[in-house]
Amino acid sequence: MSGRAGRRGLDPMGTVILLCRGAVPDLPDLHRMMLGRPTRLQSQFRLTYPMILNLLRAQELRVQDLLRRSYAEFPLRREQEAQTRRVAELQGALSAQPEVDPGSDIGRYHEAVGALRRDRKELMRRLADSVSGLRVLVPGRVLVVSTRRHRNALGVIVQVTPSPSGRTFTTLVLAEKPPEGGGEPPDPPDAPLPEELLLTRLFLPDGPCGHALEQLQAEDFGGVTTKTLRVNPETLLQELRSRHQHRDRPALGAALQELLRLAGGAPPIPLLDPAGSLRDPQSLEAAARIRELSARMGTFQCVHRPRFQQEYEQFGMRRALQEQLEQLRFQLSDQSLLLLPEYNQRLAVLRALGYVSSAGAVALGGRVAAALSTQELLVTELLLGNALAPLSPEESVSLLSCLVSAGGPRQPPPPLSDALGKWWSLGFAGFRWASMGVNGFNGCQWV
């Protein structure tokens, strides 16, 4: 082993002298030592009850300040300066956004739209992972595709490919015809109306019909229809890869014409109810929330405002800035500390034992436990409960040595005196919970 070569920040190079007790390692081993990936450093900082009690008694330093200085919090501390600058930028961007009309219900509508979309995605994921999904989501099934690029556009599954993260669905989707100059048509604005969310209004191209071949996941489906098309996947994929006109690709032209007919038909194309085939509680709860949110869509008045699309987009941008700001403030606060849950749990134990008051003052039991380093809660309970009074000094030392024994082969306990046996049956059994449940004490060994 050797230390760092050169002075950090001063020397670009340094010299390492490797002293070997035996033979010099082979050249490949030396290359791995010099150029290999170093061992990942892990924080060995551990919270203990005496540490917490001593910090609570100190007025100049908080426990949270000590946790923030530990190596476990180094990644957060390293990004703190950049996060602070980002908070100032977000606050400036948020103040530049127009205020929301207090008389509008667009905030509640935006929240309902987000909840409806999340529940639908969750339900589609569960359907795709179920046995019913294996039977339903097959080539030829007509779907309602709801992505950033395609809003309520009908599509037909052409191919299903399994993957570790879930099945991928190669889908032929109705779309606007690309511009003559090339490129992709612009994405539609993200301001959905209630009829679009309820899937009663489907996408229809403004001019000649275009198409897109998309690799979709189950959460990209807005709904699964009851219709299936008789398609030949291999022929359809072969025609999609060719660059001939639609008249030279009969399978593609027939599929697009059928999708157009279904999208423009009246009444709307019927949809399958995923909750009818899914019986797990999570799916049923998601389906119930979807029904409730769908029933509320007609009660919002903001969708009738003349500037609804602009106001919805502005509110979405404002809400996104607020969420980023809240996330950064959380990362800069004490609540993001990795060891904070363990600290709160240990503090709750100390308060339950009466060592720390609700105001944070350390009581007599806490001062005793703060002076100990091994099994501090158990020993403190023994001392304050006067459990060692009936024992002789030798017997007390024998019992307390069980808490610091280094281990070794277990020996059967020696015969106990009357006082020691009485203490064992009454005292030790009463205090054993403190070491087993709190300190991980796995038993005692007689010395």
C-alpha positions, 0 to 999 in steps of 0.5 A: 500500500502507498499513500497519495503521490504528490501534493493535491492541487500543487503537483501534477505528478508524484512518485510512489515507492512500492515496498513488497514483502514478497515477490513483485506483483505481475505487470497485469496486477500492477496495471489494475492497481494503478489504473483500476477503479478505486474502492468506493468510499462509504461513510462509517459515521454511526449515531449513538445514544451518548452522541445524541445526548451530548449534542442535545446538552451542547448549545452551540451545535445541533445534531442536524449540523453534525449529520450534514458534515458527515461523509454520507451527506457529501454528495448533497453538500457538494451540490449545495452551492449550485442548488442555492443558485438554482433556487434564486433562478427559479424564484426569479422565473416564478416571479416573472410568471403571470398571476393566476386569476383567483376566480378561476378553477384552472388550478383544480382542473390542472390537478384533476387532469394530472391525477386522471392521467396518472391513474390511467397510466397505472391501470394500463401498466397493470393491464399489460402485466396481467394475464388478460393483457397477454390475450388483449394486447396482441397484434391487430388490437386498436388502441387510443394513443395518448403521448406528447406527440399523439393526442387521442390518436387511434393506432393498431398494434403491429408487433409485441416485443418482450423486454426486461422493463416490460413489453414494447408495442410497435404501433401504427398510429394516425398522424398529420401528414409531415410538411412538404419541406421535411421534418415532423409536424409540431406537437399539439398544445398541452391543454386538454378539454374534458371530451379529450380526457374522456376519450369521446373526441379522437384525433382526426387529421386536418388534411391528408392522413399521415402515419407514424410507427412508434415504439410504445409502452403500456402507459402510452395508451389512453385506452384499449378499444374492443376493435381488432383489425385483420392485419399481417404484421410481417407484410405491414412492417415490410410496407412501412419500411418501403418508400412507395406511395400508399397505393403501392402499399395496400396493407398499410393503406387499408389499415389507415383507412379503417383507423380513419373510419373508426376515429370519425364514426358516431357513436365513439368507438367502445373501450374495454374496461380494464377493471373488469379483468383486474381484481387486485385492490390497487387496480380497483382503486385506480379504476374507482378514482378514474370514474370519480375524476371523469364524473367531475370533468363536466363541472369545471368552468375554466374550459369555457374561458376564451383564453383557456389554452394559454391560461392552462399552459401558463399554469402548468409552467408555473406549477412545474417551477413551483415543484422544482423549487420545492424539491430544491428547498427540500434537498437544502433542508434538514429533512433530506438528511439520510440519517435523520430518520434514524436520529428521530427514531433514537430520539423517540426511544430516549423520550419514551425512557424519560431521558429527554423531555419534550422540550429537548432538555436532558434529564438525569437518566440521559446524563448517566447514559451519555457517560457510558459507551456500551449498552448505555440504555440497559446499564442506565436502567440497571443503575437508576432502578437500583437493580444491583443493590442486592448483589455483592460487588463481585456479583455486580462485576460478573453481571456487567462483564456480560455486556463487554465480553468479546465473545468466544465459545459459549460456556454453561452458566455457573451455579448462581447464588440466591441473590444472583438467581433472584436478580436473574429471574426478576431484574434481568428479565425486566431489562432485557428488552432494552438491549434486544429491541434497541441496541441489538443485544443478542444474549449474554455470556458469562465470564 
